[in-house]
């Protein structure tokens, strides 16, 4: 082979080498393009999932905020109930003390009424005796007549005392 042929063959082989290199490079770049397209699709799918999860997280965040607010309201209501209950307990204790005092006073009143009843029974008995005596006095009075209550014609002169009689005889 001649040098020219060899040069042509070298150029052709160089060209073929270059073509092969370009073919390989094109194949690799095509594979890389396909991989990049797959990656872009995966990135888009991941971005879609992240957006969906972000919406869910936002919804969960709002739900959590609502629950926190409700828990605060419940805590405030519980605190109000607790303070009301404490006040009610204090009032119940005071009421119980007042009731105990009232019961003691009622017991004292019942005891006093019992004593008054006994006194009234004693007074009633005394009045009954006074009525009997008064009745007896009235009966005696109706039987006895006073010389002053009699008409003058029926009156007897009072008798002089015994000592006066003795002196009068001596005269």
Secondary structure, 3 states (H helix, E strand, C coil): CCHHHHHHHHHHHHHHHHHHHHHHHHHHHHHHHHHHHHHHHHHHHHHHHHHHHHHHHHHHHHHHHHHHHHHHHHHHHHHHHHHHHHHHHHHHHHHHHHHHHHHHHHHHHHHHHHHHHHHHHHHHHHHHHHHHHHHHHHHHHHHCCCCCCCCHHHCCCCCCCHHHHHHHHHC
